[in-house]
Amino acid sequence: MAKQVSQIPQGAWYEPECKLCGGSVNHTNVKSYRAVTTLPGQENLDDVVPIFYQVRRELLVGPITSYSIRAIGTLPRLYLVHRHCERLIRFAAGSRGSTTPLLTIISVTTTHPQINTCGTLPISSLDRHALATRFNSRQAKDSAPAELSLRQHLLHLPSEIFLAILSYCQADQALSITASLDKLFFNSVVKQDIARQRVTMGIQAIQLLEGEESQVYTERTVNLLSEMTAIFVELGGEMYLHDIRASNRNDKRAGHAIDFTLEAPTLLALQTNHFGICNVAFALNEKGKPKWIRSNSREQKIFMDEVIEGRLERIRIVSDPIKCRMIHIDLPFHSSLHPRPLLPYKIGTWIPRSVKTINSPYLQFEGYFEPSYLELCGLESIYLSYSSNAGIRGIFSQGGEGRTEIPLGRGNERRTLRLLGCRKRSFPCNYAAFLQVRLQNGLFVPLLPNLNDYDILEQQECAAAKGIWWGSSYHSFYFNAVQ
């Protein structure tokens, strides 16, 4: 049975972008947006007009005062949404649009990790007409004659040329042209513009949920049997994993169901994007590549994990109301409520499974970050970038803007690494990660800041490390030594 995902504490800050389209919010124009609390069952702010104090960057919504300064290790207190984005989604969704809670829609359209889409073309009246035409034809007005004429001319072209021409159009114009055409053309346009993809997903989510109120994010454990079924659902032009369950011939087949067989699985591989999981594999094919449950040719980020001993018996799934967001191997020694990061798949080779890890005490629900791998053998220098709290934010083999060179000298094939996870005493929500490499003379570089300012939460040394993989999300930094 699914249960609500445990969340980290709420802070007193607000997300500055619209949680539906991802675009900028004009905070001074308080009638153009509304606020919603980030957790279910809290204050109802539906009819409350915000008050914004420019000098202090402070937002007052009913009884809630919220600030622009983000507190690491906490959830925001408020999400902001454009009123026109919400109206568009509910209008295009039809009669069911008025009953689905806004927080439920946000949980489906939110990207993990967070993506800045403030530079995209704002949602326009053309988008409203196009999406109403696509999803709520009873409410849509007839297309303009000029638009119909252009569409008729373009349809005489081969589909490849048609799509190439659309790629040069503004996003709202391209969407308007394809609104009443075959799904292939519409999906192709939607997938190229993340703001319109998010709004489209919001409309489809309402229609799939049929007005029911769902928990925001849930987690559940699934036992892996020999006969399993994966169910996929289409949102925003992409297919996403909706559920994995034991096969049952008496089940009503919903969505796109695929039956598959497992034989002592030891591997978990995922294809993901910023909205969820697009594909899953539990075995390798004869070429040593993941044997995906659903055949598709679209490139995605690929992450993997494996069981060192025995077989993979259970997985833990974190989902929004419609699609799976994260999956990880459920093992007795893994106590975190959130899925751990998985190792990336490199071209033709495997990166060895990580053996040492620094874990952030607060692993926020951010999805799978994109890791990088650095081979240490033979390097005479590494380059580190640092955050404002002095912790590292990146590890590189080449210099660049904002990177500090750390000379290592001519080293051995493998090196000893020291990994530290710390918390700043003056600001308990401020966490920092530090990395040191031991030189041939026994000294560790670089020098650390004054550790009297920090509580050391975890310190590990890893001898004979071949390399290091690291990943940076909006709030956190993760790195593992690879032996």
N, C-alpha and C positions, 0 to 999 in steps of 0.2 A: 504494500500500500504506500502511495506517495505521501510525503509530509512536507510541510513548508520548510524551505531552506533557512537555516539559522543565519541571521544577518549580523553584521558588525554593528556597533553602536551608531546611532544617528548623531550627526553634528548639527551645527547651527548655520550652515552655508547652503547656497542654492546653485544648481547647475545653470550656467549662463546661456546655454543654447536651447532651442526648441527640441523637446524630446520626441517629437513626431517626425519632423523633416531634417533636423540637425542644423538648421540655419541659424543665423544671428537673431537675437531678440533685442529690439530697441527698448531698453529699460525705461527710458523717459516717457515713451508713449504707452502708458499703463493700460489703456483700453484695447491695445492690440494683442495682449497676451493674458493668460491666466496662470494660476499656480495650482499644483496638486501635491499633496504630501507623498513622500516616497514609500511609505508602508501602508498596507491595507488597514481599514478600521480606524483611521485617525480623523482629524478635523475635516469637515465638508467645506470646501472652499469654492464650490461651483459658482456662486453669484457674487463673490467678493472681488472688488477691483483693487489691485495692489497699489501701494503708495511707495514711491521710490525716492530715496534721499541721495542726490547726486554726489555730494561732497563725501559722505561716509560710505557710499556704495552699499547702502542698507535698504533692504526690501521688507516692507511691513504688509502682511497679508492676514487680515483678521487678527487673531490673537498671536500670530507667529511673526517674530522678527528674525530675519535671515541675512547673512552677510556674503560678500563675494569672495572672501578669503577661504580657500579650501583647507579643510583639516584632514591631514593624512591619517588613514586608519579609521575613518568614519564615513557613513553614508551621508549624502546631502539631506537637508531637512525638507527641501522643496525642489520639485521639477517645474520648469516653465514650458508652456506650449503656446504657439501662435493660435489665436482664436480662429483665424481663417483656415488653418490646417485641420483643426478639429471639426469645424463645420463642413469642410470638404469631405473628410473621411466619413462622417456620419451621414451626410447627404448622399454620397455615392453608394454607401452600403445599404440604403433603402430603409425599410421600416424597422429592421433590427438594430439600426445604428444608434437609436436613442437609448437603448437599455444596457449596452455593454459599458462597464466602468472604464473611465479614461486610463486608470493605472494598468488595467489589463491590456489595453491597446499598446501602451507605452512599453510594457514588458516584452511584447512581441517585436516591436519595431526598433528597440534599442540595440545599438551595436556594442559588441564586446570583443576586443577592447574598444574604448571610445574612439571615434573617428571625427576629426574636425571637418565639417562640411560647410563651413561659413562662406567659402568662396564659390559655392555652387549657385546656379541661377535660382532666385526665389520662386516659390510656388505662385502661379499666376491664374488669372481667370481662364486662360486656355487650358490649363491643367484641370480645372474644375469641370469644364465642359467635356474634356476628353475622358476623364475618369467616370463621370456620370454616364457618358455614352457607353463606356465599356461595361460598367457594373450595375447601372440603374437606368436602363434605357427608357423606362416609363417617365422619368423625370427630366431626361435630356431633351434639349431642343434640336431641331434639324441642323445639320451642318451648313455652314455658309456655302453659297454657290462656288465661290472662288476656291475654297478648300476642296470641294468635291471635284472640281475640274482638275486641280493639281493632282489629286489622288488618282483619278482615272488615267492621267497621262503616265504617272509613275508606275502604275500596276502593269503597264505593257512592257516594262523593262524586266530583264532577268532579276531574280531575287537578290543576287549578290550585288548587282549595280544599284538596285533600289536601296538596299541597306547601306551601301557606301555613300549614296547621296544623303540619306537620312543622318549619317554621322556628321555631316557638315551643317545640319540645321540646329537651331536652338533647341534645347531639350523639350520645352513646352510645345514648340511647333511640331517636332518629330512625334511627340506623344499624341498630339491632336490628329495628325495625318494617319497614324496607325490605330487609333482608338477602335474603329469598327472593322479592322482587317483581321486576317488570320492571326492566331495567338503567336505564331512564330515571329511576326514583325513587331507586334506589341511588346513581347517579352524581350526582344533584342534591344529595343529602345530603353525599356525600363531598367535593364541590367547595367546600362552604361551611365546611369545617373542615380547616385545613391539617395538623393533627396526624394526623387519620385519613386524610387524603389521602396523606400520606407513608407511613404504615404500609401502606395499600392498594397503593401503588406498589411497596413492597418485596416484597409477596406476589406481585404480578403479574410483577415482574422475575425472581424465582426461577423462576416457571413458564415464562416466555419463554426464559430462558437455559438451562433444562433442566440445571442443575448444572454447566455449563461454567465454567471459570475465565477471566475476562476481564481485560485491562488496565484500569486505573482510568479514565484519560482518554487518548484518542488523538487524533491530528490527521492529516489527509490532504489532498492537493490533488486537486481534481476539474476536469477540462477540460470546458468547456461546449460541447456540440455542438448541432446543429440539432434532434436528437430526443433528449429526456431523459425520465427517469422519476423521480418522487418517491415514496418509500414512507413511509407514516405508521403509527404504532402507538398503540394506546390504553392509557393508564396513568392511574389515579386519576381517571377520568371525563373526561379531556381527550385530544385527539389531538395527538401530537408527531411531528415530522419524524424519521424513522429514518435515511434515506439519500437521496442524490441521485446518480444514475448515468446513464450512457449507456443508451439504450433497447436492449433485446435481447429479441426475441420468444421466444427459446429459454430465457430465464430462468424459473425457477420463481417464480410470483407469490406473494410473501410479504406479509402485512399488508394495508394499504390502498394499493394502487399506483395512481398517477395519471400518465399519459403527457402530456407537454406539448412544445410546439415553441418554439424560440428563434430570433429573427431579429435578429442583430447587437445583443445586449443591452448596455446601458450602465449599468444600474441594478441595485442589490440592495436589496430591502426585506424586512424581517422582522417578523413578529408574535411576540412573546416573552412568557413569564411567568417566574416565578422557578425553574421546573424545566427549561425548555428552549425550543425553537423550535416554534411551533404552525403557522406558515404562512410561505410565502416567495413573492416576486414578483420578476420580472426585467424588467417593463415596466409602463407605465401604460395605463389604459383611456381611453375617449373623454372621460371627465369629469376626467381628470388624476389619478385615484386609482390606487393600486397594483392591478395585475391579479393577484389572488391565485391560486395554483395550486389551493388547496382552498377551496371556497365555505363560509363559515361566518359566523354573525352575532354571535358572542361577541366583546365588546370585549377587545382586548389592547393591550399597549404596542407601538408601532410605531417601528422604526428604519430609517434609510435611508443608503445611500452610493451614489456614482456615479463613473463614470470620466469624467474631463474630456476626454481625447482618445482616439480609437479606440473599440474595443469591449471588453466584459468577456469575457475568454477563460478565466479560471480563478478558482475560489474555494477557500478553505482552510476546512476544517470541523474543529471540535473537538467530540468526542463522548464521552459516558459509554458504558458497555457496551450501551445500548439506544437512546438518543436523541441527536440533535444538540443541543449546548449553545450553540455560537457559530459563526457563519459570517462571513467577511470577504473582501473583494476581494483576490486574490493579485496583487500588483504587484511588479516588480523592486526598487523603491526602498523597499518596506516590509519592513524586516529583522526586526521583532519576531516572536517565535514565537507571540504571542497576538493575537487579533483586536483591532483598534483600535475605539474607541467609534464608533458611528454617530450621525448627526444625527437628532433626533426629527422626526416629521411633525406639523405644526400644522394646525389646522382651516382647510381651504381654501387654504392657502398653503405654500410651501416656505421653510424657513430656508436661506439660502445655504450652500454647502459651506464648511467651515472652511478657512482658509488658514494659520493659525498655531496651533501646538499645543505645549503643554508636556507631555512624556511622563514619567511616573514611571519610574525605572530598573527597578523591579520591578513590573510589571503583573501582579498575581495573577489567577488564574483565578476571576473573580468574576461572570462573566456581564455582562449589559448593565444598567448603572445607569440611573436615570431622569433625563435631563438637564432643565435649566430654561434658558429663554432670557430675557435682559434686553435690552430696546431702550434704548440709551444716548441717542439723539437727544432733546433737550428736557429731560432730567433735570437738576435742579439739585443733587441729592444722590443718593448711593448708600449702601447700608448693608451692612457686612461683618460676618460672624461669624467668630470665630477659634478654632482648636484650642489645646490645651495647649502645643503646641510653637511657637505664635505664627503658624503658617501659616493662611491663610484656609480656611474650610469652607463658606462660602455667600456669595452676592452677591445683593442684593435691592434693589427700588425703594422699599420701605416699611420703616419701623422696626418693631422687635419686641424681645422679650426676648433679651438676649445679643447684640444687633446694635449696631455702632458706626457712627454717621453720618459720612460723608465728604463735606463740602460741595464741590461742583464749580463753583459760580457759574453764571451764564448762559452756556452754552457754545454751540459751533457745532453744526451738524447731525451732524457726525461728530467723533470724538475719537481722540487718539493713546493707545494702551495700551502699557504695559510689563509683560511677563510674565516671571517668574523662577521657576525650579525649583532648590531648594537642598537640601543635606544638612547636618545639624548635626554639627559636628566632634566634639563630646563624646559623641555617640551615633550612630554611623554608620548605624544602621537607621532613624533618624528623619528623614523627608523633609518638606519644607514648600514650599508654593506661595505666591507673593506677586503681588499685582496693584497697579499704579499707573496713575493717569489724569493726563494732562498738562492743566494749566489754561491759560488764555489768556496768562498772564504767563510761561509756559514752565516753571513748576515742576511737579514730579510729586507727587501726593498719593495715599495717605497716606505719611507718613514710614516708612521701613523700620526694623526692629530693627537691632541691631548686627551687620552682616554679617560682622564678624570671627569671629563664632561659627559661620559657615556656609561651606561650599564651594558656590559657584554652579555648578551643573551645566549650566544653560542660561538664556540671557537673550535675549529678543526684543522688538523694538518693532514695533508695527503701527499705521501711520498711517491716518487716515480710517476708523476702525472704526465700523460701524453699530451693532453690538451685541456681546454676549458670551453664549455658552452655557457652562454649567458643570454638573458632576455630581459627586456625592459618594458613594462606596461605603464599606464598613465601614473599609477601611484607607487609601484614597487619595482624592485630589481632582484633578479634571481640568477644564481650562477652555480655551476657544478663542476667539480674536477672530474676528468675522464682518464682512467688508468689504462 
